[in-house]
Amino acid sequence: MAIKIMYTIFLGLLVALFVGLGIAAFYPAPKAPESPAILNEPPSAPVPTDKVTITETAEQRAARLKFDQDQKTYQKQFAVYNRQVSIISMIAAVIVLVAALSAVNKIQLISDGLLLGGILTLLYSIVRGFMGEDNLYRFIVVTIGLIIALVIGYIKFIQPEKGKSSSS
């Protein structure tokens, strides 16, 4: 019995890893900008002004401003990437869950492993949706996740009990 539970958990984790790593392999994330080396160099001499001493050369300031702009662009791209990964993984979770509840349902051990994998993939989708930095999108992802969880609970746990009680 314990080996069956361990197998179900193992299969569920592998399904979620398969989806997550598949997305990363075929849809890579945008690259983060690297900090320019010039920003790590100390200035040759402090430049005094009226009230403050500027410890940054004009070249360093220009490099810092460009890096800041690149960083903001990257953050926007990464938010879009996270939303898209969330959508892709949600679709994959639905496919796995449908497979677990339909065709493979005859083999209980594999069905349970796929069901767990689909749920973990759905959780991954929700987490990536939260990284998208859009409250409306977060709400939509959680709503879809809730609906899927309720449907799965009904199909997997409540519907079989109704079938047993009506045949008695």
C-alpha positions in Angstrom: 0.0 0.0 0.0 2.8 2.5 0.9 4.6 1.8 -2.3 1.4 2.6 -4.3 1.2 6.0 -2.5 4.8 6.7 -3.1 4.4 5.8 -6.8 1.4 8.1 -7.1 3.3 11.0 -5.5 6.4 10.3 -7.7 4.3 10.2 -10.8 2.5 13.4 -9.9 5.8 15.2 -9.3 7.2 13.9 -12.6 4.2 15.1 -14.5 4.5 18.6 -13.0 8.3 18.7 -13.7 7.7 17.4 -17.2 5.3 20.3 -17.9 7.5 23.0 -16.2 10.8 21.9 -17.7 9.1 21.4 -21.1 7.9 25.0 -21.0 11.4 26.2 -20.0 13.0 24.2 -22.8 10.8 25.3 -25.6 9.8 28.8 -24.4 12.9 30.3 -22.7 12.5 33.3 -20.4 13.8 36.7 -21.4 17.4 37.3 -20.3 18.0 39.7 -17.4 20.3 42.6 -18.2 23.8 42.4 -16.7 25.1 45.2 -14.6 27.8 47.1 -16.5 31.3 46.6 -15.1 31.9 50.4 -15.1 29.4 50.7 -12.3 31.7 48.7 -10.0 34.7 50.9 -10.6 35.3 53.7 -8.2 35.4 57.2 -9.7 38.8 58.7 -10.2 38.1 61.7 -8.0 34.9 63.0 -6.3 33.3 65.9 -8.0 32.2 68.6 -5.6 29.1 70.6 -6.3 27.2 73.2 -4.2 25.9 70.9 -1.4 26.9 67.3 -2.3 29.8 65.5 -3.6 29.1 63.4 -6.6 31.0 60.1 -6.6 29.8 59.1 -10.0 31.4 60.0 -13.3 29.3 61.1 -16.3 30.2 57.8 -18.0 29.1 55.8 -14.9 25.8 57.9 -14.7 25.0 57.2 -18.3 25.7 53.5 -17.8 23.6 53.4 -14.7 20.6 55.1 -16.4 20.8 52.8 -19.3 21.0 49.8 -17.0 18.0 51.1 -15.0 16.0 51.4 -18.3 17.1 47.9 -19.4 16.0 46.6 -16.0 12.5 48.2 -16.3 12.1 46.8 -19.8 13.2 43.3 -18.6 10.7 43.4 -15.7 7.8 44.2 -18.1 8.9 41.4 -20.5 9.2 39.0 -17.6 5.7 39.8 -16.3 4.3 39.1 -19.8 6.4 35.9 -20.0 5.0 34.8 -16.6 1.4 35.3 -17.7 2.1 33.3 -20.9 3.7 30.5 -19.0 0.7 30.5 -16.6 -1.7 30.1 -19.6 0.4 27.4 -21.2 0.8 25.4 -17.9 -3.0 25.8 -17.2 -3.8 24.3 -20.6 -1.3 21.5 -19.9 -2.9 20.9 -16.4 -6.4 20.7 -17.9 -5.2 18.2 -20.5 -3.5 16.0 -17.8 -6.6 16.3 -15.6 -9.0 15.3 -18.4 -6.7 12.3 -19.2 -6.7 11.3 -15.5 -10.4 11.5 -15.2 -11.3 9.9 -18.5 -9.4 7.4 -20.6 -6.8 6.4 -17.9 -9.5 6.3 -15.1 -9.6 2.5 -15.5 -6.1 2.2 -14.2 -6.6 3.7 -10.7 -2.9 4.0 -9.8 -1.9 5.9 -12.9 -5.1 7.9 -12.8 -4.3 9.1 -9.3 -0.7 10.0 -10.2 -1.8 11.9 -13.3 -4.5 13.6 -11.2 -1.9 14.7 -8.6 0.4 15.8 -11.5 -2.4 17.9 -13.0 -3.2 19.5 -9.7 0.5 20.3 -9.1 0.7 21.8 -12.6 -2.4 23.9 -11.9 -0.7 25.1 -8.8 2.4 26.0 -10.8 0.2 27.9 -13.2 -1.4 29.9 -10.4 2.0 30.7 -8.9 3.3 31.9 -12.4 0.1 33.9 -12.8 0.9 35.7 -9.5 4.3 36.6 -10.8 2.6 38.4 -13.8 2.0 41.5 -11.6 -1.5 42.1 -12.8 -4.3 41.8 -10.2 -7.1 41.2 -12.7 -5.1 38.3 -14.2 -4.3 36.9 -10.8 -8.1 36.9 -10.0 -8.9 35.2 -13.3 -6.2 32.5 -12.7 -7.4 31.8 -9.2 -11.1 31.7 -10.4 -10.2 29.2 -13.1 -8.2 27.2 -10.6 -11.1 27.2 -8.2 -13.6 26.1 -10.9 -11.2 23.3 -12.0 -10.7 22.1 -8.4 -14.5 22.0 -7.8 -15.2 20.1 -11.0 -12.4 17.6 -10.2 -13.7 17.1 -6.7 -17.2 16.5 -8.0 -16.1 14.1 -10.8 -13.6 12.2 -8.7 -15.3 12.0 -5.3 -19.0 13.0 -5.3 -20.2 11.5 -8.7 -18.9 7.9 -7.9 -20.8 8.0 -4.5 -24.0 9.0 -6.2 -23.6 6.1 -8.6 -23.2 3.7 -5.7 -26.2 5.0 -3.7 -28.6 5.0 -6.7 -27.7 1.4 -7.6 -28.5 0.1 -4.1 
